[in-house]
Amino acid sequence: MIQTLQKEKDLVDKKIRTLFEEAGDLPMYHMLRYFMGYSNDLKTPSEGKHGKRTRSALLLLTANMYGGATSALDLAAAIELFHNFTLVHDDIVDNDEMRRGQETVWKLWGVPHAINSGDAQLLLTSRALLNAAYTDSVHGTKAAQTLNNHFLEVCEGQYLDFELTDKQVGDTSVTEERYFEMIRKKTAVLVGAATEAGGVAAECPEEDVSVLYEYGEALGMAYQVKDDLVSVWSNTEETGKRAYGDVYERKKTYPVLYTLEHGNREQLISLYTKKEELSDSEVGEVVQLFEEAGAKDATQRKLEEYVEQAKKCVTKLSIHDEDKEVLSSIVRKVVDTAGTLAKTAV
């Protein structure tokens, strides 16, 4: 994210480390420390391998914009623990052996340990939510309930992702509408939950609550659409990921769904339903189909649509102008990054 959030990120990490220390010394907790990027006696990850902490930092930032909240740090820890719990299990589902440049929990210790330690992290999430409610029985409890409700939505999004993955690309139910509902629940909801819960915990005006959520959700959608954009129109040096990785894996991202609606549907279906892996030349064909359908420009427009939505939300909030500028700068960061990568040659 941006430098503005570094102080908040450091506070969240300190809180989560404390929660792990209080939990005990079983190797199960060392596995979680490893995944979160903290030193432990089993592995010592390199600096910078612990993720961005964006959601939890946004929660603290939002709470501070409304005067602060005693429960905010526990809530921020909860959202970060929950997010990373989903990733531990995602790695199992996707059979991913690497995350953030290091081996995943299941790869190092096996699937049973990864499932169990992930479950333990979910319970530590609940502990953090209960701490928030204990700290502030009114607004802390309300914010904790808000997060818990949104956590369930994320699981619904994961279900929709499974459902979409299982369907053939030519299935009539594989549509842009269903895709956007999936990424909204799976990805954007948790960003909206962060900004909303921060405001609720700090007793923000009632009319600001829904605006805060809308801002975060739009920001989350923009990030996901940006990922769809750079997954095709970028290179490994810029993203740290395999070039055209989503195409090789035949993921049903927005450029795919747009091309199905506006491009050579039959040829794209033919390539995406092959039993064999796509060759380099076939991946090139897919990207060419995207280009011919106008999927690149369409994805860029969709990104800008969510960015504008987030910007409009900022203007409606009853916070100081300097705080509005901070939130706007976070939105601009999405545009600047996407704009640079979108210009990369295919």
Secondary structure as the mmCIF struct_conf table of DSSP 4:
data_model
#
loop_
_struct_conf.conf_type_id
_struct_conf.id
_struct_conf.beg_label_comp_id
_struct_conf.beg_label_asym_id
_struct_conf.beg_label_seq_id
_struct_conf.end_label_comp_id
_struct_conf.end_label_asym_id
_struct_conf.end_label_seq_id
HELX_RH_3T_P HELX_RH_3T_P1 GLN A 3 LEU A 5
HELX_RH_AL_P HELX_RH_AL_P1 GLN A 6 ALA A 23
BEND BEND1 ASP A 25 ASP A 25
HELX_RH_AL_P HELX_RH_AL_P2 PRO A 27 MET A 36
TURN_TY1_P TURN_TY1_P1 GLY A 37 GLY A 37
BEND BEND2 ASP A 41 LEU A 42
HELX_LH_PP_P HELX_LH_PP_P1 PRO A 45 SER A 46
TURN_TY1_P TURN_TY1_P2 GLU A 47 GLY A 48
BEND BEND3 HIS A 50 HIS A 50
HELX_RH_AL_P HELX_RH_AL_P3 THR A 54 MET A 65
TURN_TY1_P TURN_TY1_P3 TYR A 66 GLY A 67
TURN_TY1_P TURN_TY1_P4 THR A 70 SER A 71
HELX_RH_AL_P HELX_RH_AL_P4 ALA A 72 ASP A 94
TURN_TY1_P TURN_TY1_P5 ASN A 95 ASN A 95
STRN STRN1 MET A 98 ARG A 99
TURN_TY1_P TURN_TY1_P6 ARG A 100 GLY A 101
STRN STRN2 GLN A 102 GLU A 103
HELX_RH_AL_P HELX_RH_AL_P5 VAL A 105 TRP A 109
HELX_RH_AL_P HELX_RH_AL_P6 VAL A 111 THR A 135
TURN_TY1_P TURN_TY1_P7 SER A 137 VAL A 138
HELX_RH_AL_P HELX_RH_AL_P7 HIS A 139 ASP A 166
BEND BEND4 LYS A 167 LYS A 167
TURN_TY1_P TURN_TY1_P8 VAL A 169 GLY A 170
TURN_TY1_P TURN_TY1_P9 THR A 172 SER A 173
HELX_RH_AL_P HELX_RH_AL_P8 GLU A 176 ILE A 183
HELX_RH_PI_P HELX_RH_PI_P1 ARG A 184 ALA A 188
HELX_RH_AL_P HELX_RH_AL_P9 VAL A 189 ALA A 201
TURN_TY1_P TURN_TY1_P10 ALA A 202 GLU A 203
HELX_RH_AL_P HELX_RH_AL_P10 GLU A 206 VAL A 230
TURN_TY1_P TURN_TY1_P11 SER A 231 VAL A 232
BEND BEND5 TRP A 233 SER A 234
HELX_RH_AL_P HELX_RH_AL_P11 THR A 236 THR A 239
BEND BEND6 GLY A 240 LYS A 241
TURN_TY1_P TURN_TY1_P12 ALA A 243 TYR A 244
HELX_RH_AL_P HELX_RH_AL_P12 GLY A 245 TYR A 248
TURN_TY1_P TURN_TY1_P13 GLU A 249 ARG A 250
HELX_RH_AL_P HELX_RH_AL_P13 TYR A 254 HIS A 262
BEND BEND7 GLY A 263 GLY A 263
HELX_RH_AL_P HELX_RH_AL_P14 ARG A 265 TYR A 272
TURN_TY1_P TURN_TY1_P14 THR A 273 THR A 273
BEND BEND8 LYS A 275 GLU A 276
HELX_LH_PP_P HELX_LH_PP_P2 GLU A 277 SER A 279
HELX_RH_AL_P HELX_RH_AL_P15 ASP A 280 ALA A 293
TURN_TY1_P TURN_TY1_P15 GLY A 294 GLY A 294
HELX_RH_AL_P HELX_RH_AL_P16 ALA A 295 LYS A 316
BEND BEND9 LEU A 317 LEU A 317
BEND BEND10 ILE A 319 ILE A 319
HELX_RH_AL_P HELX_RH_AL_P17 ASP A 321 ALA A 342
TURN_TY1_P TURN_TY1_P16 LYS A 343 LYS A 343
BEND BEND11 THR A 344 THR A 344
#
